[in-house]
Amino acid sequence: MGGVSVTLERQKKAYFSTLYLRDGKTPIARCADKGKFESLEAIDRLEVAVIVNPGGTNEKFDRAHPKTARIEVWSDNLSIFDRLEQGGANLMITDATETLYQQKLRPGVLCAIQPEAPFDFSEKAYLMPRDEALKAFVDHWLHVSQANGAFAAIRAKCLEQPSPSWPTSGLIRGRS
């Protein structure tokens, strides 16, 4: 069960659980190209193609930051990383946690680029229907599983590393 980025638009329609993760946007690329895309300046070039899934926080970030790079909208979330792996784009900018997970699924093929220092700041929570009892239950479960270490153990197992402690700054890394 994964969470989603907390946004005001989403909050108008549903409840969010207690926040459980600081995250942010960072690139993922084929490992052979990992060193080419460590900053927004390096990405923001005409010859660079950035693949993005439509309508969410990834596309919103891509439309706001790379001004020169080509944005390729790929509507199939299930195959977007296959497309990246096959060279259909140079990179994807997505949540750091997703880059770590995809790197785990495709070792030596796709590499997360500086997931410990994302370009921006966001927070994750579980999105739920407007049900007070369900929200109270999920918040309590989350509190207990964080306190007893179960949540950290699951994260470490899924991503093969402990939770990073990223800065909470809202500044965009790689822009002067």
Steps between C-alpha positions, in 0.01 A plus 500: 500500500660823387404855573464802281637852507293727719355787297229753574298384196496142626423611854181668378366163385620252762680455830868439545648294778769639724807582292750216494774597254693799374567459132580706194550488126824360366609339172532137406684401183678208344804430716735571207364859496479555876774765517343712225188613691601607850354852480209677336749693286638173364148378423369824352643459149333458160656158443359359826166317503321473835225238521209567735169345598209741442304705747684466829777664695768364265350677198439815704869506601619434143281775354632749757873428497671366191422778251702374203500119536235312307219361714357169376170409664463122533151402611574140599637501856563126481745529210655843555819358654522240221487790254777679689709182515461450123623852424163662429617796711817604679352515849196534718462740790288340770489448875833397650337198661371385163847537347643280776229240450547491121877480547442193721273341237747571217848471658781620279252624239318797657670713765354751743689830475568668833185375676645624829492859367179546299431813295206599719305400807175310535333279754321167469192371673227249432202635307165385639129567460348755735438247775592617852520150648722371220729804528532453877581130453762562228660784697524279810638204302758730342597645840544156658689350205737798492555483877572127509728501193274292276451784251876563466565128457247474216647806329855368534393164356318660206772749415802311639611799702394691809286812481715797404476820698455757227496873556157657532590799289259584221784634284556356158838327479696577187355844433690817579 
